[in-house]
């Protein structure tokens, strides 16, 4: 099973979304992981919330480490 198919299957089981949205999310996540040039500090600012950017950066950093 390809990474795309496996990720799409997992996302479908967890999210009640239309198939096209699941496909986009799976491809988007795989692309982020492949290019390895994501600025996590900037990405964390998009999470919103009241936490400091340093606090939001820890969980995503663990995913890509």
Backbone as a printed PyTorch tensor [residue, N CA C, xyz], in Angstrom:
tensor([[[  0.8510,  -1.1790,   0.0000],
         [  0.0000,   0.0000,   0.0000],
         [  0.8960,   1.2410,   0.0000]],

        [[  0.5740,   2.2220,  -0.8310],
         [  1.3820,   3.4410,  -0.9050],
         [  1.1430,   4.3190,   0.3180]],

        [[  2.0610,   5.2390,   0.5380],
         [  1.9150,   6.1680,   1.6580],
         [  0.6350,   6.9690,   1.5120]],

        [[  0.3390,   7.3820,   0.3000],
         [ -0.8670,   8.1640,   0.0450],
         [ -2.1110,   7.3650,   0.4050]],

        [[ -2.1890,   6.1330,  -0.0730],
         [ -3.3720,   5.3010,   0.1890],
         [ -3.5380,   5.0300,   1.6740]],

        [[ -2.4250,   4.7510,   2.3340],
         [ -2.4840,   4.4550,   3.7690],
         [ -2.9230,   5.6790,   4.5650]],

        [[ -2.3390,   6.8310,   4.2440],
         [ -2.7110,   8.0550,   4.9460],
         [ -4.1690,   8.4210,   4.6700]],

        [[ -4.5890,   8.2810,   3.4300],
         [ -5.9730,   8.5860,   3.0700],
         [ -6.9400,   7.6820,   3.8290]],

        [[ -6.5990,   6.4160,   3.9620],
         [ -7.4500,   5.4730,   4.6940],
         [ -7.5810,   5.8670,   6.1610]],

        [[ -6.4670,   6.2610,   6.7650],
         [ -6.4830,   6.6690,   8.1720],
         [ -7.3010,   7.9480,   8.3460]],

        [[ -7.1060,   8.9030,   7.4490],
         [ -7.8430,  10.1610,   7.5410],
         [ -9.3400,   9.9410,   7.3490]],

        [[ -9.7110,   9.0600,   6.4340],
         [-11.1320,   8.7770,   6.2070],
         [-11.7780,   8.1720,   7.4450]],

        [[-11.0240,   7.3510,   8.1590],
         [-11.5590,   6.7200,   9.3640],
         [-11.7600,   7.7410,  10.4920]],

        [[-10.9620,   8.8090,  10.4880],
         [-11.0020,   9.7830,  11.5730],
         [-11.8610,  11.0160,  11.2700]],

        [[-11.9800,  11.3580,   9.9960],
         [-12.6740,  12.5920,   9.6160],
         [-13.8950,  12.2770,   8.7710]],

        [[-14.9610,  12.9500,   9.0340],
         [-16.1860,  12.7730,   8.2650],
         [-16.2290,  13.8320,   7.1620]],

        [[-15.2730,  13.7410,   6.2260],
         [-15.1370,  14.7180,   5.1590],
         [-15.4040,  14.0750,   3.8130]],

        [[-15.6620,  14.9070,   2.8200],
         [-15.8130,  14.4720,   1.4340],
         [-14.4720,  13.9100,   0.9490]],

        [[-14.5290,  12.9420,   0.0700],
         [-13.3220,  12.2800,  -0.4180],
         [-12.2990,  13.2120,  -1.0350]],

        [[-12.7530,  14.2460,  -1.7440],
         [-11.8200,  15.1910,  -2.3630],
         [-11.0260,  15.9590,  -1.3120]],

        [[-11.6820,  16.3020,  -0.2120],
         [-10.9710,  17.0180,   0.8660],
         [ -9.9620,  16.1050,   1.5460]],

        [[-10.3420,  14.8490,   1.7410],
         [ -9.4220,  13.8780,   2.3420],
         [ -8.2070,  13.6990,   1.4380]],

        [[ -8.4520,  13.5860,   0.1440],
         [ -7.3530,  13.4200,  -0.8200],
         [ -6.4090,  14.6140,  -0.7830]],

        [[ -6.9940,  15.8230,  -0.7730],
         [ -6.1570,  17.0230,  -0.7170],
         [ -5.3150,  17.0430,   0.5500]],

        [[ -5.9350,  16.7580,   1.6930],
         [ -5.2020,  16.7920,   2.9550],
         [ -4.0730,  15.7720,   2.9600]],

        [[ -4.3370,  14.5860,   2.4650],
         [ -3.2960,  13.5510,   2.4150],
         [ -2.1390,  13.9920,   1.5240]],

        [[ -2.4470,  14.5140,   0.3430],
         [ -1.3920,  14.9780,  -0.5690],
         [ -0.6360,  16.1670,   0.0110]],

        [[ -1.3600,  17.0720,   0.6530],
         [ -0.7400,  18.2480,   1.2610],
         [  0.2320,  17.8400,   2.3700]],

        [[ -0.2000,  16.9350,   3.2410],
         [  0.6650,  16.4760,   4.3310],
         [  1.8990,  15.7550,   3.7990]],

        [[  1.7170,  14.9160,   2.8040],
         [  2.8630,  14.2160,   2.2190],
         [  3.8310,  15.1960,   1.5590]],

        [[  3.3040,  16.2150,   0.8980],
         [  4.1620,  17.2260,   0.2740],
         [  4.9570,  17.9870,   1.3250]],

        [[  4.3150,  18.3430,   2.4240],
         [  5.0260,  19.0430,   3.5000],
         [  6.1640,  18.1910,   4.0500]],

        [[  5.9010,  16.9180,   4.1980],
         [  6.9290,  16.0320,   4.7340],
         [  8.0610,  15.8000,   3.7370]],

        [[  7.7550,  15.8100,   2.4500],
         [  8.7720,  15.5590,   1.4330],
         [  9.7140,  16.7350,   1.2400]],

        [[  9.1960,  17.9590,   1.2240],
         [ 10.0560,  19.1080,   0.9440],
         [ 10.9350,  19.4600,   2.1330]],

        [[ 10.5040,  19.1670,   3.3090],
         [ 11.2860,  19.3770,   4.5370],
         [ 11.8020,  20.8030,   4.6720]],

        [[ 11.0520,  21.7620,   4.1590],
         [ 11.4720,  23.1530,   4.2740],
         [ 10.4180,  24.0110,   4.9550]],

        [[  9.5890,  23.4030,   5.7290],
         [  8.5200,  24.1290,   6.4030],
         [  9.0950,  24.8800,   7.5950]],

        [[  8.7980,  26.1510,   7.6800],
         [  9.2170,  26.9460,   8.8210],
         [  8.1720,  26.7330,   9.9160]],

        [[  8.5100,  25.9150,  10.9170],
         [  7.5450,  25.5640,  11.9500],
         [  7.1070,  26.7610,  12.7790]],

        [[  7.9760,  27.7170,  12.9510],
         [  7.5990,  28.9180,  13.7080],
         [  6.4750,  29.6670,  13.0070]],

        [[  6.5730,  29.8060,  11.7000],
         [  5.5260,  30.4840,  10.9470],
         [  4.2690,  29.6330,  10.8670]],

        [[  4.4360,  28.3350,  10.7100],
         [  3.2950,  27.4360,  10.6400],
         [  2.5010,  27.4760,  11.9440]],

        [[  3.1820,  27.5450,  13.0660],
         [  2.5130,  27.5490,  14.3670],
         [  1.6870,  28.8060,  14.5900]],

        [[  2.0900,  29.8910,  13.9720],
         [  1.2980,  31.1210,  14.1060],
         [ -0.0810,  30.9350,  13.4870]],

        [[ -0.2040,  30.0500,  12.5270],
         [ -1.4880,  29.7850,  11.8950],
         [ -2.4330,  28.9640,  12.7550]],

        [[ -1.9150,  28.3560,  13.8340],
         [ -2.7610,  27.5510,  14.7020],
         [ -3.7380,  28.4130,  15.4880]],

        [[ -3.3850,  29.6530,  15.6930],
         [ -4.2440,  30.5350,  16.4910],
         [ -4.1340,  30.1790,  17.9690]],

        [[ -5.0530,  30.6670,  18.7450],
         [ -5.0420,  30.3880,  20.1730],
         [ -4.2400,  31.4170,  20.9390]],

        [[ -4.2100,  31.2380,  22.2490],
         [ -3.5680,  32.2090,  23.1190],
         [ -2.1800,  31.7810,  23.5750]],

        [[ -1.7520,  30.5840,  23.2010],
         [ -0.4410,  30.0890,  23.6230],
         [  0.6690,  30.8340,  22.8900]],

        [[  1.8330,  30.8750,  23.5080],
         [  3.0030,  31.4710,  22.8740],
         [  3.4160,  30.6160,  21.6760]],

        [[  4.0180,  31.2350,  20.6560],
         [  4.4490,  30.4600,  19.4860],
         [  5.3870,  29.3020,  19.8540]],

        [[  6.2420,  29.4870,  20.8670],
         [  7.1450,  28.4210,  21.2880],
         [  6.3690,  27.2050,  21.7860]],

        [[  5.2560,  27.4460,  22.4470],
         [  4.4360,  26.3560,  22.9760],
         [  3.7660,  25.5790,  21.8550]],

        [[  3.3260,  26.2750,  20.8270],
         [  2.6600,  25.6240,  19.7060],
         [  3.6430,  24.8740,  18.8190]],

        [[  4.9080,  25.2660,  18.8600],
         [  5.9020,  24.6730,  17.9660],
         [  6.3000,  23.2690,  18.3950]],

        [[  6.2100,  22.9470,  19.6680],
         [  6.6840,  21.6560,  20.1650],
         [  5.9680,  20.4670,  19.5470]],

        [[  4.6340,  20.3960,  19.5250],
         [  3.9860,  19.2140,  18.9230],
         [  4.3120,  18.9750,  17.4580]],

        [[  4.2630,  20.0190,  16.5560],
         [  4.6160,  19.7450,  15.1590],
         [  6.0660,  19.3480,  14.9910]],

        [[  6.9480,  19.9130,  15.8090],
         [  8.3620,  19.5740,  15.6970],
         [  8.5980,  18.1040,  15.9920]],

        [[  7.8140,  17.5410,  16.9060],
         [  7.9340,  16.1210,  17.2310],
         [  7.4810,  15.2470,  16.0680]],

        [[  6.5120,  15.7320,  15.2830],
         [  6.0000,  14.9470,  14.1640],
         [  7.0070,  14.8300,  13.0360]],

        [[  7.8030,  15.8570,  12.8160],
         [  8.7250,  15.8470,  11.6780],
         [ 10.1530,  15.5140,  12.0810]],

        [[ 10.3910,  15.3030,  13.3560],
         [ 11.7580,  15.0030,  13.8030],
         [ 12.1480,  13.5770,  13.4730]]])
